[in-house]
Amino acid sequence: MENQKLQATLTAAPVGDEIHPQENAQKLPTASEVQTWIVSYLAELLEIDTDEIDVTIPFDSYGLDSAVAVGMTGDLEDWLGRKLDPTLLYDYPTVQSFAQHLAEELETKTSVL
């Protein structure tokens, strides 16, 4: 029941309010912002400086396992406000490719609305 209320809240705009896609698009994080978030997350997790994270090498080079993938995507879901599949890290195995994919996907999903 609570989920239905939440879904209704997310899909129904108040009467008289207009939705402006350009305003919504400006609020979306860019690939660079997503990349910065991921780098910060990894640096904190690995207890290293952010400048030690190479965004072009695979996540598994940092010794990340599936538990970390689930944890990171869960925290990203909270930050982005949308559901993510933890297996995306296998499809987009570097910070750079993952961040770019997420930014493009967010933009595509918002422009469809």
C-alpha positions in Angstrom: 0.0 0.0 0.0 2.8 2.4 0.9 4.6 1.5 -2.3 1.4 2.4 -4.3 1.3 5.8 -2.6 4.9 6.4 -3.4 4.4 5.4 -7.0 1.4 7.7 -7.3 3.5 10.5 -5.8 6.3 9.9 -8.3 4.0 9.8 -11.4 1.4 12.4 -10.7 2.1 16.1 -10.9 0.0 18.5 -8.9 -2.8 20.1 -10.9 -1.7 23.3 -12.6 2.0 22.5 -12.3 3.9 22.2 -15.5 6.8 19.8 -16.0 9.8 21.4 -17.7 12.2 18.8 -19.1 15.0 21.2 -19.4 14.8 22.1 -15.7 14.9 18.4 -14.8 17.8 17.8 -17.2 19.8 20.5 -15.5 19.5 18.8 -12.2 20.8 15.5 -13.5 24.4 14.7 -12.5 26.9 14.8 -15.4 29.2 11.9 -16.2 32.0 13.9 -14.5 29.9 14.3 -11.3 29.1 10.6 -11.3 32.7 9.8 -11.9 33.8 12.0 -9.0 31.2 10.3 -6.7 32.5 6.8 -7.7 36.2 7.9 -7.3 35.4 9.3 -3.8 33.5 6.2 -2.9 36.4 3.9 -4.0 39.1 6.0 -2.4 37.3 6.0 0.9 36.6 2.2 0.7 40.2 1.5 -0.2 41.6 4.1 2.2 43.6 5.8 -0.5 43.7 9.3 -2.0 41.3 10.0 -4.8 44.2 10.8 -7.2 45.3 7.2 -6.8 42.2 6.0 -8.6 42.8 5.5 -12.3 39.3 5.8 -13.9 40.5 3.8 -17.0 41.4 0.5 -15.3 38.9 -2.2 -14.4 37.2 -2.3 -11.0 38.6 -5.7 -10.3 42.1 -4.3 -10.5 41.3 -2.7 -7.2 40.3 -6.1 -5.7 36.6 -5.3 -5.6 34.3 -8.2 -5.3 30.5 -8.7 -5.9 29.7 -7.6 -2.3 31.4 -4.2 -3.0 29.6 -4.0 -6.3 26.2 -4.4 -4.6 27.2 -2.0 -1.9 28.4 0.7 -4.3 25.4 0.4 -6.6 23.1 0.6 -3.6 24.7 3.8 -2.4 24.6 5.1 -6.0 20.9 4.3 -6.1 20.4 6.5 -3.0 22.4 9.3 -4.5 20.8 9.1 -8.0 17.3 8.3 -6.8 16.8 5.3 -9.1 17.3 1.6 -9.2 20.5 0.2 -10.6 21.5 -3.3 -11.4 24.8 -4.3 -9.6 25.8 -6.3 -12.7 26.3 -3.0 -14.6 29.8 -3.0 -13.2 30.6 -6.1 -15.3 29.1 -4.5 -18.4 31.0 -1.2 -17.7 34.1 -2.4 -15.9 35.9 1.0 -15.4 34.9 4.0 -13.4 35.0 6.1 -16.6 32.7 3.7 -18.7 30.3 3.2 -15.8 29.9 6.9 -15.0 29.4 7.7 -18.7 26.8 5.0 -19.0 24.9 6.1 -16.0 24.9 9.7 -17.1 23.6 8.8 -20.5 21.0 6.5 -19.1 19.7 9.1 -16.7 19.4 11.6 -19.5 17.6 9.2 -21.7 15.1 8.1 -19.0 14.4 11.8 -18.1 13.9 12.9 -21.7 11.4 10.1 -22.2 9.3 11.5 -19.4 
